[in-house]
């Protein structure tokens, strides 16, 4: 009987959650991470400070949740791109290309991403790394990529190298970055 | 006449400055960047909050100064390493090797480094990038490294790629990361 009511509550809670994440992202974009407070986030989301604490214990957890949402959205995009491409090299090329432009467009993403210790990557980021490792592993098995370094290490290398895209000023430079990164995956002479 | 007195004041001011940077670094190491306050830093440095504001306007500027100090120390090390090595490939290899292990050891460094927008890299970080670009440029001129991508773009690529070292768990993995990064600088087939 209370099914509809529960759904309504769930929808409301999700809307509040999304508003909180949006408010936190806006504050970080405007002022940087240091100094972002729970009060400012509550105000930005249009809720009371006490209500905010029912959703998240601290600023860190909000930024982590926001980052998870971003990476999850990126990952969905990248999975689609992979499905539209054939061949190990072409697939990884298309995926790294798309990811480099995501990194190029999202400075704040990168900022928050690196805020979290590399050793404690969020779940979505770990999925992204696993996805890249899978593509690289397929390519290594097919003799397209080097096999002397483990696929997960090469995935982490690609992920970090493409972070340089955030500081590049032209799309051409982003393309060159993707090429250089892919060259590193080739069997060394 | 007031020379000695001025020197004493300068020495004192520098000691306070260093204590503030150390206190900020300890707080970030313990709790992460979000939530670090001027009050906590002042307490950690053993000075009053009002005194702290005579040195730095906000947390962001303290973290930036701390990061500058870290990168400057790293850069001095890397310059020494370069002088002890002969040959463009060997020099860059030795420098990237040393930098990768600095990145591997200093998680917090990396965290703060990335806090600052890539577009607004500190002065010391820009010097580090210029130094890497100079080494790569010499290597390209000598036909050792690829010349189809500008040296400053390749320097940014190396800098970011080696950031992956912070998340690696073994020294062997760090060495493989350096090798893969260097492979990317070779003339593509």
Contacts between the chains, C-beta under 8 A, distances in Angstrom:
chain1	res1	chain2	res2	distance
A	32	B	60	5.7
A	32	B	115	7.2
A	33	B	33	5.7
A	33	B	34	5.8
A	33	B	115	6.1
A	34	B	33	5.8
A	34	B	34	7.3
A	34	B	36	6.3
A	34	B	58	7.5
A	34	B	59	4.4
A	34	B	60	4.9
A	34	B	63	6.4
A	34	B	115	7.3
A	35	B	58	6.9
A	35	B	59	6.0
A	35	B	60	7.0
A	36	B	34	6.4
A	58	B	34	7.6
A	58	B	35	6.9
A	59	B	34	4.4
A	59	B	35	5.9
A	60	B	32	5.7
A	60	B	34	4.9
A	60	B	35	7.0
A	63	B	34	6.4
A	107	B	117	5.7
A	107	B	118	7.0
A	107	B	119	7.2
A	110	B	114	6.8
A	110	B	118	7.2
A	111	B	114	6.4
A	111	B	115	6.3
A	111	B	117	6.8
A	113	B	114	7.9
A	114	B	110	6.9
A	114	B	111	6.3
A	114	B	113	7.9
A	114	B	114	3.3
A	114	B	115	7.3
A	115	B	32	7.1
A	115	B	33	6.1
A	115	B	34	7.3
A	115	B	111	6.3
A	115	B	114	7.4
A	115	B	115	6.7
A	117	B	107	5.7
A	117	B	111	6.8
A	117	B	166	8.0
A	118	B	107	6.9
A	118	B	110	7.2
A	118	B	163	8.0
A	118	B	164	7.7
A	118	B	166	4.7
A	118	B	167	3.3
A	119	B	107	7.2
A	119	B	166	7.9
A	119	B	167	5.8
A	121	B	167	7.5
A	146	B	180	7.9
A	148	B	176	8.0
A	149	B	176	4.9
A	149	B	179	7.7
A	149	B	180	5.9
A	153	B	168	7.3
A	153	B	173	5.8
A	153	B	176	6.1
A	153	B	177	6.8
A	153	B	180	7.9
A	154	B	180	6.8
A	156	B	164	4.6
A	156	B	167	6.1
A	156	B	168	7.4
A	157	B	161	5.8
A	157	B	164	5.3
A	157	B	177	6.0
A	157	B	180	5.5
A	157	B	181	7.2
A	159	B	164	7.1
A	160	B	160	5.4
A	160	B	161	5.5
A	160	B	162	7.7
A	160	B	163	4.7
A	160	B	164	3.9
A	161	B	157	5.8
A	161	B	160	5.5
A	161	B	161	3.9
A	161	B	164	7.8
A	161	B	181	7.8
A	161	B	184	7.8
A	162	B	160	7.7
A	163	B	114	8.0
A	163	B	118	8.0
A	163	B	160	4.7
A	163	B	163	6.9
A	164	B	118	7.6
A	164	B	156	4.6
A	164	B	157	5.4
A	164	B	159	7.1
A	164	B	160	3.9
A	164	B	161	7.8
A	166	B	117	8.0
A	166	B	118	4.7
A	166	B	119	7.9
A	167	B	118	3.2
A	167	B	119	5.7
A	167	B	121	7.4
A	167	B	156	6.2
A	168	B	153	7.3
A	168	B	156	7.4
A	173	B	153	5.8
A	176	B	148	8.0
A	176	B	149	4.9
A	176	B	153	6.1
A	177	B	153	6.8
A	177	B	157	6.1
A	179	B	149	7.6
A	179	B	188	7.8
A	180	B	146	7.9
A	180	B	149	5.9
A	180	B	153	7.9
A	180	B	154	6.8
A	180	B	157	5.5
A	180	B	184	5.0
A	180	B	185	7.8
A	181	B	157	7.3
A	181	B	161	7.7
A	181	B	184	6.6
A	183	B	183	7.3
A	183	B	184	5.1
A	183	B	186	7.6
A	183	B	188	5.0
A	184	B	161	7.8
A	184	B	180	5.0
A	184	B	181	6.6
A	184	B	183	5.1
A	184	B	184	3.5
A	185	B	180	7.8
A	186	B	183	7.6
A	186	B	188	7.8
A	186	B	189	7.4
A	188	B	179	7.8
A	188	B	183	5.0
A	188	B	186	7.8
A	189	B	186	7.4
A	189	B	189	7.3
